[in-house]
Amino acid sequence: MSEAFVRPDTAAFLAFLNSQEGPKMHEIPLADARGMMLAMRHVADAEPTPLAKTEDLVIPGPAGDIKARLYDARPARDPGPVMVFFHGGGFVIGDIDTHEPYCTEAAAQLDMPVISIDYRLAPEHVFPAAPIDCEAAARWVADHIPCTGLILSGDSAGGNLTVVTAMALRDNPASKPVIAQYPIYPAVAADATTWPSYVQFKDGHLLTEESMTWFMDCYAHDTSWQSAPLDYDLAGMPPAVVITAGLDPLRDQGRAYAAKLIQSGVRTTYLERPGTIHGYICLRKGIPSAADDITFGLDALKGLLAELAA
């Protein structure tokens, strides 16, 4: 297998990360693992982008209240598109705080409200708690936030939740349409281990084989459409921008998802950011070039929305 291109700032960050001693995230108590991801935000990510409005929300869900947070560059606006964002973290870690810097930046660059959803996590709440919460939250946003349509987005596990929520709302529409989907390095296949990118990048590239196994063991997922959407019908899905990272074990799943969307007749833009790793949207300090990657993806989404509005 040929040697993959690695950017200098990515290589420096991985050298730092891989030189750290001590137990790995999957080897420590769950609360500490979640705290480690939040601590990583303060070490490796940029500060939140200042906005006119940040508001905590409480969404009634089928199993209790779902916390959410609304970000907006404007204090008030006429109804327009709203992004509903589902954070990554393997369905086990991550929350609205770990992804706050990215969500504020997305709200600023898109000039659009972004609502980040704090869905239930495993192992306390195993599959399908997360997709149930995300669908309920998206429906609530459509009903209660003045808007003309929803853009569903998320990274990694949140990319999976983006896709399965889009499928749910395709088959049983919400009160406002899903006008676009933007999954970021999504996990969409039943078995990650058979993909060439998994074999090539499963160790030493932040997202490791051991951590992925731990995440999936905690999540206790099956092979239904709510877990492995790549294996199911994608016709009629909303227009998409799909973005992957070149050094990501999940890269080939994202490629395959974009290809299947295109084959299914869905308006799709596929982007790949070479030389960088899974998780880059939360690594603007650790990998400075990630800022350009974020803008590159959001610009593509803006282009898609402009085409759809024309």
VOTITOR-418626 format. One record per residue (C-alpha): x, y, z; residue number from 1; residue in one letter. Coordinates in Angstrom, 1 decimal. Example, Ala and Ser with C-alpha at 12.3 -4.5 7.8 and 13.67 -1.06 7.14 Angstrom:
BEGIN
     east    north       up     i   aa
     12.3     -4.5      7.8     1    a
     13.7     -1.1      7.1     2    s
END
This chain:
BEGIN
     east    north       up     i   aa
      0.0      0.0      0.0     1    m
      1.4      3.4     -1.0     2    s
      2.4      5.9      1.6     3    e
     -0.3      8.4      2.2     4    a
      0.2     12.2      2.0     5    f
      0.3     13.8      5.5     6    v
      0.3     17.6      5.9     7    r
      3.2     19.0      8.1     8    p
      0.8     20.3     10.8     9    d
     -1.1     17.1     10.9    10    t
      2.1     15.1     11.2    11    a
      3.2     17.4     14.1    12    a
     -0.1     17.0     15.9    13    f
     -0.1     13.2     15.5    14    l
      3.5     13.0     16.8    15    a
      2.4     14.9     19.9    16    f
     -0.7     12.8     20.3    17    l
      1.0      9.5     19.9    18    n
      3.9     10.4     22.3    19    s
      1.5     10.9     25.2    20    q
      1.9      8.3     27.9    21    e
     -0.8      6.9     30.2    22    g
     -4.0      5.0     29.6    23    p
     -6.1      5.5     26.5    24    k
     -9.7      6.8     26.5    25    m
    -11.2      3.3     26.3    26    h
     -9.1      2.2     29.3    27    e
    -10.4      4.7     31.9    28    i
    -13.7      5.3     33.6    29    p
    -16.5      6.5     31.3    30    l
    -16.8      9.9     33.0    31    a
    -13.1     10.5     32.7    32    d
    -13.2      9.5     29.0    33    a
    -15.9     12.1     28.4    34    r
    -13.9     14.7     30.4    35    g
    -10.8     13.9     28.3    36    m
    -12.7     14.8     25.1    37    m
    -13.9     18.1     26.6    38    l
    -10.3     18.8     27.8    39    a
     -9.1     18.1     24.2    40    m
    -11.3     21.0     23.0    41    r
     -9.4     23.4     25.2    42    h
     -6.0     22.1     24.1    43    v
     -6.6     21.5     20.4    44    a
     -9.6     23.5     19.2    45    d
    -10.1     27.2     18.6    46    a
    -12.1     29.4     20.9    47    e
    -15.8     29.8     20.1    48    p
    -16.6     32.4     17.5    49    t
    -18.3     35.4     19.1    50    p
    -22.0     35.5     18.1    51    l
    -25.0     37.7     18.8    52    a
    -27.0     34.9     20.2    53    k
    -26.3     31.7     22.1    54    t
    -29.4     30.1     23.8    55    e
    -29.8     26.9     25.7    56    d
    -33.0     25.0     24.7    57    l
    -34.9     22.0     26.2    58    v
    -36.6     19.8     23.7    59    i
    -39.2     17.3     24.9    60    p
    -38.1     13.8     23.7    61    g
    -39.7     10.4     23.8    62    p
    -37.6      9.4     26.8    63    a
    -37.3     12.7     28.5    64    g
    -35.9     16.2     27.9    65    d
    -33.2     16.6     25.3    66    i
    -30.8     19.5     25.8    67    k
    -29.9     21.6     22.8    68    a
    -28.1     24.9     22.1    69    r
    -29.0     27.5     19.5    70    l
    -26.2     29.6     17.9    71    y
    -26.9     32.6     15.7    72    d
    -24.8     35.4     14.3    73    a
    -27.8     37.7     14.4    74    r
    -30.0     38.6     17.4    75    p
    -33.1     38.2     15.3    76    a
    -33.9     37.2     11.7    77    r
    -36.7     36.4      9.3    78    d
    -37.4     32.7      8.9    79    p
    -34.9     30.8      6.7    80    g
    -33.0     27.6      6.7    81    p
    -31.8     26.2     10.1    82    v
    -29.0     23.7     10.6    83    m
    -29.6     20.9     13.1    84    v
    -26.2     19.5     14.2    85    f
    -25.5     16.1     15.8    86    f
    -22.0     15.9     17.5    87    h
    -19.5     13.1     17.0    88    g
    -17.9     10.9     19.6    89    g
    -18.7      7.3     18.8    90    g
    -22.2      7.6     20.3    91    f
    -20.4      7.4     23.7    92    v
    -18.5     10.7     24.3    93    i
    -18.9     14.2     23.1    94    g
    -21.7     16.8     23.7    95    d
    -22.8     20.3     22.9    96    i
    -19.8     21.7     24.7    97    d
    -17.2     19.7     22.9    98    t
    -18.5     20.9     19.6    99    h
    -19.4     24.4     20.5   100    e
    -16.4     26.1     18.7   101    p
    -17.3     24.4     15.5   102    y
    -21.0     25.2     15.8   103    c
    -20.3     28.8     16.4   104    t
    -18.0     29.0     13.4   105    e
    -20.6     27.3     11.2   106    a
    -23.3     29.7     12.4   107    a
    -21.1     32.6     11.6   108    a
    -19.9     31.4      8.2   109    q
    -23.3     30.2      7.0   110    l
    -25.1     33.2      8.6   111    d
    -27.7     30.8      9.7   112    m
    -29.0     29.5     13.1   113    p
    -27.3     26.3     14.2   114    v
    -29.0     24.1     16.8   115    i
    -26.7     21.5     18.4   116    s
    -28.5     18.4     19.9   117    i
    -27.4     16.7     23.1   118    d
    -28.8     13.3     22.3   119    y
    -28.6     10.3     24.7   120    r
    -25.3      8.5     24.8   121    l
    -24.3      4.8     25.2   122    a
    -23.7      2.7     27.2   123    p
    -26.3      4.2     29.5   124    e
    -28.6      4.5     26.5   125    h
    -27.8      1.9     23.8   126    v
    -29.0      1.9     20.2   127    f
    -31.4      3.1     19.0   128    p
    -31.7      5.8     21.7   129    a
    -29.5      8.3     19.7   130    a
    -31.4      8.1     16.4   131    p
    -34.7      8.3     18.2   132    i
    -33.6     11.5     20.0   133    d
    -32.2     13.0     16.9   134    c
    -35.3     12.4     14.9   135    e
    -37.5     13.8     17.7   136    a
    -35.3     16.9     18.0   137    a
    -35.3     17.6     14.3   138    a
    -39.1     17.4     14.2   139    r
    -39.3     19.7     17.2   140    w
    -37.1     22.3     15.5   141    v
    -39.3     22.1     12.4   142    a
    -42.3     22.8     14.6   143    d
    -41.0     25.4     17.0   144    h
    -38.1     27.3     15.4   145    i
    -39.3     29.8     12.7   146    p
    -37.7     28.4      9.6   147    c
    -38.3     27.5      6.0   148    t
    -36.4     24.1      6.1   149    g
    -33.8     22.0      7.9   150    l
    -30.2     21.3      7.0   151    i
    -29.1     18.2      8.9   152    l
    -25.4     17.9      9.7   153    s
    -23.0     16.1     12.0   154    g
    -19.5     14.6     12.3   155    d
    -18.5     10.9     12.6   156    s
    -21.2      9.3     14.8   157    a
    -23.1     12.5     14.2   158    g
    -22.6     12.0     10.5   159    g
    -24.4      8.6     10.9   160    n
    -27.2     10.4     12.8   161    l
    -27.4     13.0     10.0   162    t
    -28.0     10.3      7.4   163    v
    -30.5      8.2      9.4   164    v
    -32.4     11.3     10.5   165    t
    -32.6     12.3      6.9   166    a
    -33.9      8.8      6.0   167    m
    -36.6      9.0      8.8   168    a
    -37.8     12.4      7.6   169    l
    -37.7     11.3      4.0   170    r
    -40.1      8.4      4.8   171    d
    -42.2     10.4      7.3   172    n
    -41.7     14.1      6.6   173    p
    -41.5     16.7      9.4   174    a
    -43.6     20.0      9.2   175    s
    -40.7     21.6      7.4   176    k
    -38.7     19.9      4.6   177    p
    -35.1     18.7      5.0   178    v
    -33.5     20.8      2.2   179    i
    -30.0     19.5      2.5   180    a
    -27.7     17.1      4.4   181    q
    -24.0     17.6      5.3   182    y
    -22.5     14.5      6.9   183    p
    -18.8     15.0      7.9   184    i
    -16.6     11.9      7.8   185    y
    -19.7      9.8      8.6   186    p
    -19.8      6.2      9.9   187    a
    -22.5      4.6      7.7   188    v
    -21.6      0.9      7.2   189    a
    -22.4     -2.2      9.2   190    a
    -18.7     -3.3      9.4   191    d
    -15.9     -0.8      9.4   192    a
    -13.1     -3.3      9.4   193    t
    -13.3     -4.5      5.8   194    t
    -12.6     -1.1      4.2   195    w
     -9.1     -0.4      2.9   196    p
     -8.9      3.0      4.7   197    s
     -9.7      1.2      8.0   198    y
     -6.8     -1.2      7.5   199    v
     -4.4      1.6      6.5   200    q
     -5.3      4.2      9.1   201    f
     -6.7      2.2     12.1   202    k
     -3.7      3.0     14.3   203    d
     -1.8      6.2     15.0   204    g
     -4.4      8.6     13.3   205    h
     -6.4      9.7     16.4   206    l
     -9.4      7.4     15.7   207    l
     -8.0      3.9     16.5   208    t
     -9.2      0.4     16.1   209    e
     -9.4     -0.1     19.8   210    e
    -11.5      3.1     20.3   211    s
    -13.8      2.2     17.5   212    m
    -14.3     -1.3     18.9   213    t
    -15.1      0.2     22.3   214    w
    -17.5      2.7     20.9   215    f
    -19.4      0.0     19.0   216    m
    -19.5     -2.4     22.0   217    d
    -21.0      0.4     24.1   218    c
    -23.5      1.4     21.4   219    y
    -24.7     -2.2     20.9   220    a
    -26.0     -1.4     17.4   221    h
    -27.5     -3.7     14.9   222    d
    -27.5     -3.8     11.0   223    t
    -30.8     -2.0     10.5   224    s
    -31.2      1.2      8.5   225    w
    -30.9      3.2     11.7   226    q
    -27.4      1.9     12.2   227    s
    -26.0      1.0      8.7   228    a
    -27.8      3.3      6.2   229    p
    -25.3      2.5      3.4   230    l
    -26.9     -0.9      3.0   231    d
    -30.4      0.6      2.4   232    y
    -32.3      2.5     -0.3   233    d
    -31.1      6.1     -0.6   234    l
    -33.5      7.2     -3.4   235    a
    -35.3     10.4     -2.5   236    g
    -32.8     11.6      0.1   237    m
    -32.2     15.4      0.3   238    p
    -29.4     17.0     -1.7   239    p
    -26.0     16.4      0.0   240    a
    -22.5     17.6      0.6   241    v
    -20.4     14.7      1.9   242    v
    -16.9     15.4      3.2   243    i
    -14.2     13.0      4.3   244    t
    -10.6     13.2      5.6   245    a
     -7.8     11.5      3.6   246    g
     -6.2      9.8      6.6   247    l
     -9.4      8.6      8.2   248    d
    -10.2      4.9      8.8   249    p
    -13.9      5.9      8.0   250    l
    -12.9      7.6      4.7   251    r
    -14.0      4.8      2.3   252    d
    -17.4      4.6      3.9   253    q
    -18.0      8.3      3.2   254    g
    -16.8      7.8     -0.4   255    r
    -19.2      4.9     -0.8   256    a
    -22.1      6.8      0.7   257    y
    -21.6      9.7     -1.7   258    a
    -21.3      7.3     -4.6   259    a
    -24.5      5.5     -3.7   260    k
    -26.3      8.9     -3.3   261    l
    -25.2      9.8     -6.9   262    i
    -26.2      6.4     -8.2   263    q
    -29.6      6.9     -6.5   264    s
    -30.2     10.2     -8.3   265    g
    -29.5     12.5     -5.4   266    v
    -27.9     15.9     -6.0   267    r
    -24.5     15.3     -4.3   268    t
    -21.2     17.1     -3.9   269    t
    -18.4     14.9     -2.6   270    y
    -15.3     16.5     -1.0   271    l
    -12.2     14.9      0.4   272    e
     -9.6     16.9      2.5   273    r
     -6.1     15.3      1.8   274    p
     -3.5     14.9      4.4   275    g
     -5.7     15.3      7.5   276    t
     -7.4     13.1     10.0   277    i
    -10.8     12.2     11.5   278    h
    -12.0     14.8     13.9   279    g
    -10.4     17.8     12.2   280    y
    -13.5     20.1     12.7   281    i
    -12.6     20.1     16.4   282    c
     -8.8     20.6     15.9   283    l
     -8.3     24.1     14.6   284    r
     -5.6     24.9     17.2   285    k
     -3.8     21.5     17.0   286    g
     -4.0     21.4     13.2   287    i
     -4.2     25.0     12.0   288    p
     -5.0     24.0      8.4   289    s
     -8.3     22.5      9.7   290    a
     -9.7     26.0      9.6   291    a
     -9.4     26.0      5.8   292    d
    -11.0     22.5      5.7   293    d
    -14.0     23.8      7.7   294    i
    -14.4     26.8      5.4   295    t
    -14.0     24.6      2.3   296    f
    -16.9     22.4      3.4   297    g
    -19.2     25.2      4.5   298    l
    -18.5     27.0      1.2   299    d
    -19.6     23.9     -0.7   300    a
    -22.8     23.8      1.4   301    l
    -23.5     27.5      0.8   302    k
    -23.1     26.8     -3.0   303    g
    -25.5     23.9     -2.8   304    l
    -28.1     26.0     -0.9   305    l
    -27.7     28.8     -3.5   306    a
    -28.3     26.4     -6.3   307    e
    -31.4     25.0     -4.6   308    l
    -32.8     28.5     -4.0   309    a
    -32.2     29.6     -7.6   310    a
END
